[in-house]
Amino acid sequence: MLDALPYDILSLVTEFLPLYEVRKLAAVNRRLRHAVGLDAKFREIRLDRHDSRMKGICEMLSRRDVANHVRRLTMQPWLVRPGTKTHASRSENIWNHVNTFFNPHYMEQQADRRIRKRVRKDIARVTDAIRRLRYVEEYCIIYDEESRYHREFFNKLLSPTLETFAPTLYKLTIKVPFELLPHLSYVRLPELHELDICMCTGEAFMDQIKYALDGFFVFLHNITTLQHLGISVTSFSRRLDISHFSQRWGKFPDLKSLSLCIPFNGAALSSPESFYEHVVKPHASTLEKLRLSTTRASVPLGPVPRHCQNWIQRIIKSSFDTPFPRLREVELALRPLRANLDDLKTFLENRAPTLEKLTLTDRALQVHELRDLFESLCLSRVFPSGRNDTLESLKMKVDVLSPTLLVLAAECFPELKSLNLTFADVWSASPDLRGRTQQNLYVAFVRFLLPYKSTLFANWRLRNLALDEGPTKFPWFRNLERVCIDCFSSPIPVGELSYLAI
């Protein structure tokens, strides 16, 4: 059937398919490989080093039929290093020795000249290829904070490139040296819907940061179509405090998704309440997704107040009296690891009526903590039956995987379609089996689940069960997939059990 479709139709169809599906189609037969192969190979490209692959891609992009397939471009400007220079003749060696005698830095200057020449060639090659891209929808430009960089490389790949992509650019991810952000002030992106900005300020002082971010905020306020805003701070930004800019982010009438990721110690956000008041609260009526996550923290320059570590709790506590009528998806990092969960319970009680997807990261929850959180999501004043029929996806980290947990999830969330559990250990429901053989644990696990097959599990809507990251090897664990498929009478197999590090 696919063989009978004209090439033009196949090419159009692939534009609406995920990339992994396109690659499957390209592997079916020779004709399909020719028809959709270019889309499979060039829909997403990444240029991050000087090598033959980079040169080959840039050369291929000179063809219009290839360039028109590119939808996502990731650029990580590389550091050009001097190649090994072998002198062509004895006279050249003598010439170098003579020049070194009069100028001790002659060889270093020659190496630096060769580097600049290679940088200019790489910039010319890449920018020439980029100018041919007419349908780029996603652009990502990033750099490695732990490495030096060529400023002229970023200058060419930031504002000039964005202006090239402006008519079609839908999503933009920026992670560049902060001193380059003022160059964005004159860029206009009329079709931009998603923006992720990563603050990389290193050892810079706040006065320098404030000056550099002026241009960025001009750029941001000129975006009228924004639906997602992601803000992140790297652990190397040791003096940055984004609370100073809380009032400058502005308001976007169509914003549906907001994300904040900072080092877990909270040093980059001295006033979470101010951030909530000026960034989160103005968008409460339109927000559908809220994500508060953490990254590792570097050694602080000075003492960090203990209350800064509770920045996530302080933000969600500030939201107790604010309605979020459209909030359907929440991701929260449970930091500090031993923090009290009362604020989280209250937050979940308030958001349970609309919440469809919940992700809790960083902290491994114990069974009694899970029970309390599940009760918060199933309050009788919201759900008279005591069962939450709104939540469809749940992802969290637990200290022990037990059949009791699966039963509890089925009892509380009958409409749950996806359950993702990251666990550290597997335990039986029977305390007397502790310390016994692995086979006994497996038998206990199975025996506990089977009685629920025709009762509780029969009406459970679960379609996907993912179990990840068990540090200990359980020889019987692979058999659990068969047990789950037998117990959960879903028309679509539960499947997709991952055995990462098991």
C-alpha positions as CSV (number, residue, x, y, z in Angstrom):
1,M,0.0,0.0,0.0
2,L,2.8,2.4,0.9
3,D,4.5,1.6,-2.4
4,A,1.5,2.9,-4.3
5,L,1.7,6.4,-2.7
6,P,3.4,9.1,-4.7
7,Y,6.7,10.5,-3.4
8,D,5.3,13.9,-2.8
9,I,2.5,12.5,-0.6
10,L,4.9,10.4,1.4
11,S,7.1,13.4,2.0
12,L,4.2,15.4,3.3
13,V,3.0,12.6,5.6
14,T,6.4,12.2,7.3
15,E,6.2,15.9,8.4
16,F,3.4,14.9,10.8
17,L,5.0,11.7,12.2
18,P,7.4,11.5,15.1
19,L,11.1,11.1,14.1
20,Y,11.4,7.6,15.4
21,E,8.4,6.5,13.2
22,V,10.0,8.1,10.2
23,R,13.2,6.2,10.8
24,K,11.2,2.9,11.0
25,L,9.5,3.7,7.7
26,A,12.9,4.5,6.1
27,A,14.0,1.0,7.0
28,V,11.1,-0.8,5.4
29,N,12.2,-1.0,1.8
30,R,14.4,0.8,-0.8
31,R,11.6,3.0,-2.2
32,L,10.5,4.2,1.2
33,R,14.2,4.7,2.2
34,H,14.5,7.1,-0.8
35,A,11.1,8.8,-0.1
36,V,11.5,9.4,3.6
37,G,15.2,8.9,4.2
38,L,16.1,12.6,3.9
39,D,13.5,13.5,6.5
40,A,14.7,10.7,8.9
41,K,18.3,11.9,8.6
42,F,18.0,15.6,8.5
43,R,14.8,16.6,10.4
44,E,17.0,17.0,13.5
45,I,20.7,17.9,13.2
46,R,23.3,18.8,15.8
47,L,26.7,20.6,15.1
48,D,29.0,20.5,18.1
49,R,32.5,19.8,16.8
50,H,35.0,20.3,14.0
51,D,35.2,17.0,12.2
52,S,34.4,15.4,8.9
53,R,30.8,14.8,9.9
54,M,30.3,18.5,10.5
55,K,31.8,19.3,7.1
56,G,29.7,16.6,5.4
57,I,26.4,17.9,6.9
58,C,27.2,21.5,5.9
59,E,27.9,20.4,2.4
60,M,24.7,18.4,2.2
61,L,22.7,21.4,3.4
62,S,23.8,23.3,0.3
63,R,21.2,21.2,-1.5
64,R,17.7,22.8,-1.2
65,D,15.9,19.4,-1.1
66,V,18.0,18.5,2.0
67,A,17.9,21.9,3.7
68,N,14.1,22.0,3.5
69,H,13.8,18.9,5.7
70,V,15.6,20.5,8.7
71,R,13.1,21.3,11.5
72,R,15.3,21.2,14.6
73,L,18.9,22.6,14.8
74,T,21.1,22.3,17.9
75,M,24.4,24.3,17.9
76,Q,27.1,24.0,20.4
77,P,30.0,26.2,19.2
78,W,33.2,24.3,19.6
79,L,36.6,25.4,20.8
80,V,39.1,25.3,17.9
81,R,42.5,24.0,18.8
82,P,45.7,24.5,16.9
83,G,46.6,21.5,14.8
84,T,50.0,20.0,14.7
85,K,52.0,22.1,12.3
86,T,54.7,20.2,10.4
87,H,57.1,22.5,8.5
88,A,57.4,21.8,4.8
89,S,61.1,22.6,4.4
90,R,64.4,23.1,6.2
91,S,64.3,26.8,5.1
92,E,61.0,27.3,6.9
93,N,62.5,25.8,10.1
94,I,65.4,28.2,9.8
95,W,63.0,31.1,9.3
96,N,61.1,30.2,12.4
97,H,64.3,30.0,14.5
98,V,65.4,33.4,13.2
99,N,62.0,35.0,14.0
100,T,61.9,33.4,17.4
101,F,65.3,34.9,18.2
102,F,64.0,38.4,17.7
103,N,60.5,37.7,19.0
104,P,60.2,35.0,21.7
105,H,56.4,34.8,21.2
106,Y,56.6,34.3,17.5
107,M,55.5,30.6,17.5
108,E,52.6,31.3,19.9
109,Q,51.5,34.2,17.6
110,Q,51.6,31.9,14.6
111,A,49.5,29.3,16.4
112,D,47.0,31.9,17.4
113,R,46.9,33.1,13.8
114,R,46.2,29.6,12.6
115,I,43.4,29.2,15.2
116,R,41.7,32.5,14.1
117,K,41.9,31.3,10.5
118,R,40.2,28.0,11.3
119,V,37.6,29.8,13.4
120,R,36.8,32.1,10.4
121,K,36.5,29.1,8.1
122,D,34.2,27.2,10.5
123,I,32.0,30.2,11.0
124,A,31.8,30.8,7.3
125,R,31.0,27.1,6.6
126,V,28.3,26.9,9.3
127,T,26.6,30.3,8.6
128,D,26.6,29.6,4.9
129,A,24.7,26.3,5.6
130,I,22.3,28.0,8.1
131,R,21.3,30.7,5.6
132,R,19.8,27.9,3.4
133,L,17.5,26.6,6.2
134,R,14.0,28.0,5.6
135,Y,11.8,25.9,7.8
136,V,13.5,25.6,11.2
137,E,11.0,25.4,14.0
138,E,13.3,24.7,17.0
139,Y,16.7,26.2,17.6
140,C,19.0,25.4,20.5
141,I,22.3,27.2,21.1
142,I,24.3,26.0,24.1
143,Y,27.8,26.1,25.4
144,D,30.0,24.3,28.0
145,E,30.6,26.5,31.0
146,E,33.7,24.5,31.9
147,S,35.4,25.3,28.6
148,R,36.7,28.4,26.9
149,Y,34.8,29.7,23.8
150,H,35.2,31.9,20.7
151,R,33.1,34.9,21.2
152,E,32.8,35.6,17.5
153,F,31.4,32.1,17.0
154,F,28.5,32.9,19.4
155,N,28.0,36.4,17.9
156,K,27.3,34.8,14.5
157,L,25.1,32.0,15.8
158,L,22.9,34.1,18.1
159,S,21.2,37.2,16.8
160,P,22.0,36.9,13.0
161,T,20.8,33.3,13.0
162,L,17.7,34.1,15.0
163,E,16.8,36.7,12.4
164,T,17.2,34.1,9.7
165,F,14.8,31.7,11.5
166,A,12.3,34.4,12.7
167,P,9.5,33.6,10.2
168,T,9.1,30.0,11.3
169,L,10.8,29.6,14.7
170,Y,8.4,28.1,17.3
171,K,10.8,27.0,20.1
172,L,14.1,28.6,21.3
173,T,16.6,27.3,23.9
174,I,19.4,29.6,24.9
175,K,22.4,28.8,27.0
176,V,25.1,31.3,26.2
177,P,27.6,33.5,28.1
178,F,25.5,36.1,29.8
179,E,27.5,39.0,28.4
180,L,26.1,38.1,24.9
181,L,22.5,38.5,25.9
182,P,22.3,42.2,25.2
183,H,22.7,41.3,21.5
184,L,19.1,39.9,21.6
185,S,17.5,43.3,22.2
186,Y,16.8,44.0,18.5
187,V,15.6,40.5,17.6
188,R,11.9,40.0,16.8
189,L,10.4,36.5,16.8
190,P,6.7,36.8,15.8
191,E,6.0,33.1,15.8
192,L,7.9,32.0,19.0
193,H,5.7,30.0,21.4
194,E,8.3,28.3,23.7
195,L,11.4,29.9,25.3
196,D,13.9,28.2,27.6
197,I,16.6,30.5,29.0
198,C,19.5,29.2,31.0
199,M,21.4,31.8,33.1
200,C,25.2,31.2,33.0
201,T,26.9,34.1,34.9
202,G,29.9,32.4,36.4
203,E,31.8,34.6,38.9
204,A,30.2,37.8,37.5
205,F,28.9,40.4,40.0
206,M,25.2,41.4,40.1
207,D,25.9,44.9,38.6
208,Q,27.4,43.2,35.5
209,I,24.5,40.8,35.3
210,K,21.9,43.5,35.6
211,Y,23.5,45.4,32.7
212,A,23.7,42.3,30.5
213,L,20.1,41.3,31.2
214,D,18.6,44.6,30.2
215,G,18.9,43.7,26.5
216,F,17.4,40.2,27.2
217,F,14.3,41.6,28.9
218,V,13.7,44.0,25.9
219,F,13.8,40.9,23.7
220,L,11.5,39.0,26.0
221,H,8.9,41.7,26.2
222,N,8.7,41.9,22.4
223,I,7.4,38.3,22.3
224,T,3.6,38.4,22.2
225,T,2.9,34.8,21.4
226,L,4.7,33.0,24.3
227,Q,3.0,29.9,25.7
228,H,6.0,28.3,27.6
229,L,8.7,30.0,29.6
230,G,11.5,28.0,31.1
231,I,14.0,29.6,33.5
232,S,17.1,27.8,34.7
233,V,20.2,28.7,36.6
234,T,23.5,26.8,36.4
235,S,25.4,25.8,39.5
236,F,28.3,27.9,38.3
237,S,26.3,31.1,38.6
238,R,27.5,31.8,42.1
239,R,26.5,35.4,42.6
240,L,23.2,35.4,40.6
241,D,20.0,36.1,42.5
242,I,17.0,36.1,40.1
243,S,14.8,37.6,42.8
244,H,16.3,41.0,41.7
245,F,14.5,40.5,38.3
246,S,11.1,39.2,39.5
247,Q,9.3,42.3,38.4
248,R,10.9,42.3,35.0
249,W,9.7,39.1,33.4
250,G,6.4,40.6,32.4
251,K,3.0,39.1,31.7
252,F,2.1,36.9,28.7
253,P,-1.7,36.5,28.0
254,D,-1.3,33.0,26.5
255,L,1.3,31.5,28.9
256,K,0.4,27.9,29.6
257,S,3.6,26.4,30.9
258,L,6.1,27.8,33.4
259,S,9.3,26.1,34.6
260,L,12.0,27.1,37.1
261,C,15.1,25.1,37.8
262,I,17.8,26.4,40.2
263,P,20.5,24.9,42.5
264,F,18.8,23.0,45.3
265,N,20.2,25.2,48.1
266,G,18.1,28.1,46.9
267,A,20.9,30.6,46.9
268,A,19.8,31.8,43.4
269,L,16.4,32.8,44.7
270,S,16.5,34.8,47.9
271,S,12.8,35.8,47.8
272,P,10.6,33.0,46.4
273,E,7.5,34.9,47.5
274,S,8.5,37.8,45.2
275,F,9.0,35.4,42.3
276,Y,5.6,33.9,42.9
277,E,3.9,37.3,43.2
278,H,5.3,38.8,40.0
279,V,5.9,35.7,37.8
280,V,3.6,32.8,38.8
281,K,0.5,34.5,40.1
282,P,-0.1,36.9,37.1
283,H,-0.4,33.8,35.0
284,A,-2.6,31.7,37.4
285,S,-5.7,31.9,35.2
286,T,-3.9,30.5,32.1
287,L,-1.3,28.1,33.5
288,E,-1.7,24.4,32.6
289,K,1.7,23.2,33.6
290,L,4.0,24.2,36.5
291,R,7.5,22.7,37.0
292,L,9.8,23.5,40.0
293,S,13.0,21.5,39.8
294,T,16.5,21.5,41.1
295,T,20.1,21.0,40.0
296,R,23.3,20.4,41.9
297,A,24.7,23.3,43.9
298,S,28.3,24.5,43.8
299,V,30.2,25.7,46.9
300,P,28.6,29.0,47.9
301,L,30.7,32.2,48.3
302,G,29.2,32.8,51.7
303,P,26.7,31.3,54.1
304,V,23.3,30.5,52.6
305,P,20.4,31.0,55.0
306,R,18.7,27.7,55.9
307,H,15.2,29.0,54.8
308,C,16.5,29.4,51.3
309,Q,16.6,25.6,50.9
310,N,12.8,25.6,51.3
311,W,12.2,27.8,48.2
312,I,9.8,25.3,46.6
313,Q,7.7,25.0,49.7
314,R,7.6,28.7,50.0
315,I,6.4,29.1,46.4
316,I,3.6,26.5,46.7
317,K,2.6,27.9,50.1
318,S,2.2,31.3,48.5
319,S,-0.3,29.8,46.1
320,F,-2.7,28.4,48.6
321,D,-5.2,31.3,48.2
322,T,-4.9,31.6,44.4
323,P,-7.1,29.6,42.1
324,F,-5.4,27.8,39.1
325,P,-8.5,26.7,37.1
326,R,-6.5,25.2,34.2
327,L,-3.6,23.6,36.1
328,R,-3.4,20.0,34.8
329,E,0.3,19.1,35.1
330,V,2.7,19.6,38.1
331,E,6.3,18.6,38.6
332,L,7.9,19.3,42.0
333,A,11.3,18.5,43.4
334,L,11.0,17.3,47.0
335,R,13.8,19.3,48.5
336,P,15.2,19.4,51.2
337,L,15.2,15.6,51.3
338,R,13.9,15.5,54.9
339,A,11.5,18.5,54.7
340,N,8.0,18.3,56.1
341,L,5.4,17.4,53.5
342,D,2.5,19.4,55.0
343,D,2.7,22.2,52.5
344,L,2.8,19.7,49.7
345,K,-0.3,18.0,51.0
346,T,-2.2,21.2,51.2
347,F,-1.1,22.2,47.7
348,L,-2.2,18.8,46.3
349,E,-5.6,19.1,48.0
350,N,-6.2,22.5,46.3
351,R,-5.1,21.3,42.9
352,A,-6.6,17.8,42.9
353,P,-9.8,18.7,41.0
354,T,-8.0,19.6,37.8
355,L,-4.7,17.7,38.2
356,E,-4.1,15.1,35.5
357,K,-0.3,14.5,35.7
358,L,1.8,14.6,38.8
359,T,5.6,14.1,39.0
360,L,7.6,14.2,42.3
361,T,11.3,14.0,42.0
362,D,14.6,13.8,44.1
363,R,13.2,12.3,47.3
364,A,12.4,8.6,47.8
365,L,9.0,8.4,49.6
366,Q,8.1,5.9,52.2
367,V,4.8,4.0,52.3
368,H,3.3,6.1,55.1
369,E,4.2,9.3,53.2
370,L,2.6,7.9,50.1
371,R,-0.6,7.1,51.9
372,D,-0.8,10.7,53.2
373,L,-0.2,12.2,49.8
374,F,-2.7,9.9,48.1
375,E,-5.3,10.9,50.8
376,S,-4.6,14.5,49.9
377,L,-5.4,13.8,46.3
378,C,-8.6,11.9,47.2
379,L,-10.4,14.2,49.6
380,S,-14.1,13.4,50.0
381,R,-15.2,17.1,49.6
382,V,-13.8,16.9,46.1
383,F,-14.3,13.3,45.2
384,P,-17.3,11.9,47.1
385,S,-16.3,8.3,46.4
386,G,-12.9,8.8,48.0
387,R,-11.2,7.9,44.7
388,N,-9.5,10.4,42.4
389,D,-10.9,9.9,38.9
390,T,-9.0,12.9,37.4
391,L,-5.3,11.8,37.8
392,E,-4.1,10.0,34.7
393,S,-0.3,10.0,35.1
394,L,1.8,9.5,38.3
395,K,5.6,9.5,38.5
396,M,7.6,9.4,41.7
397,K,10.5,7.9,43.6
398,V,9.8,5.3,46.3
399,D,12.3,3.7,48.7
400,V,10.7,0.3,48.4
401,L,8.7,-1.3,45.6
402,S,5.9,-3.5,47.1
403,P,2.7,-5.0,45.8
404,T,0.9,-3.0,48.5
405,L,1.9,0.2,46.7
406,L,0.4,-1.1,43.4
407,V,-2.8,-2.0,45.2
408,L,-2.9,1.4,46.9
409,A,-2.5,3.2,43.5
410,A,-5.3,1.2,42.0
411,E,-7.6,1.9,44.9
412,C,-7.0,5.7,44.9
413,F,-6.7,6.4,41.1
414,P,-9.0,4.2,39.0
415,E,-8.5,6.3,35.9
416,L,-4.7,6.2,36.1
417,K,-3.2,5.4,32.7
418,S,0.6,5.7,33.4
419,L,2.5,4.8,36.5
420,N,6.3,5.4,36.7
421,L,8.0,4.3,39.9
422,T,11.7,4.7,40.6
423,F,12.8,2.5,43.5
424,A,15.8,1.6,45.6
425,D,14.7,-1.8,46.9
426,V,12.1,-4.5,46.5
427,W,10.3,-5.9,49.5
428,S,7.6,-8.4,50.2
429,A,4.3,-7.6,51.8
430,S,5.0,-10.3,54.4
431,P,7.4,-9.1,57.2
432,D,8.3,-12.7,58.1
433,L,10.0,-13.1,54.6
434,R,12.7,-10.6,55.4
435,G,16.1,-12.1,54.9
436,R,14.8,-15.1,53.0
437,T,15.6,-16.2,49.5
438,Q,14.8,-14.1,46.4
439,Q,12.4,-16.9,45.2
440,N,10.3,-16.4,48.4
441,L,10.1,-12.7,47.7
442,Y,8.9,-13.3,44.2
443,V,6.3,-15.8,45.3
444,A,5.0,-13.4,48.0
445,F,4.8,-10.6,45.4
446,V,2.8,-12.8,43.0
447,R,0.5,-14.2,45.6
448,F,-0.3,-10.7,46.9
449,L,-1.3,-9.4,43.5
450,L,-3.3,-12.3,42.0
451,P,-6.4,-12.0,44.3
452,Y,-7.0,-8.5,42.9
453,K,-7.0,-9.6,39.3
454,S,-10.7,-10.2,39.0
455,T,-11.7,-7.4,41.4
456,L,-9.7,-4.2,41.8
457,F,-7.4,-4.6,38.8
458,A,-10.3,-5.6,36.5
459,N,-11.5,-2.0,36.2
460,W,-8.1,-0.3,36.4
461,R,-7.4,1.8,33.3
462,L,-3.6,1.4,33.6
463,R,-1.8,1.2,30.2
464,N,1.8,1.8,31.1
465,L,3.8,0.6,34.1
466,A,7.5,1.7,34.2
467,L,9.7,0.4,37.0
468,D,13.2,2.0,37.0
469,E,16.6,2.0,38.7
470,G,16.8,-0.8,41.1
471,P,20.4,-0.8,42.3
472,T,20.3,-4.4,43.5
473,K,19.9,-7.3,41.1
474,F,16.7,-9.4,41.5
475,P,17.0,-12.5,39.3
476,W,13.2,-12.9,39.3
477,F,12.4,-9.3,38.5
478,R,12.0,-9.8,34.7
479,N,9.2,-12.3,35.4
480,L,7.2,-9.4,37.0
481,E,6.3,-8.2,33.6
482,R,4.3,-11.3,32.9
483,V,2.7,-11.2,36.3
484,C,1.6,-7.6,35.7
485,I,0.2,-8.3,32.3
486,D,-1.8,-11.2,33.8
487,C,-3.1,-9.1,36.7
488,F,-3.9,-5.9,35.0
489,S,-6.7,-6.8,32.5
490,S,-6.1,-3.8,30.3
491,P,-6.9,-4.3,26.6
492,I,-3.4,-2.8,25.9
493,P,-0.6,-4.7,27.5
494,V,0.9,-2.9,30.5
495,G,4.4,-3.6,29.2
496,E,7.2,-1.1,28.9
497,L,8.9,-2.3,32.1
498,S,12.4,-0.8,32.0
499,Y,15.2,-2.7,33.7
500,L,17.7,0.2,33.9
501,A,20.5,-0.7,36.3
502,I,18.7,-3.8,37.5
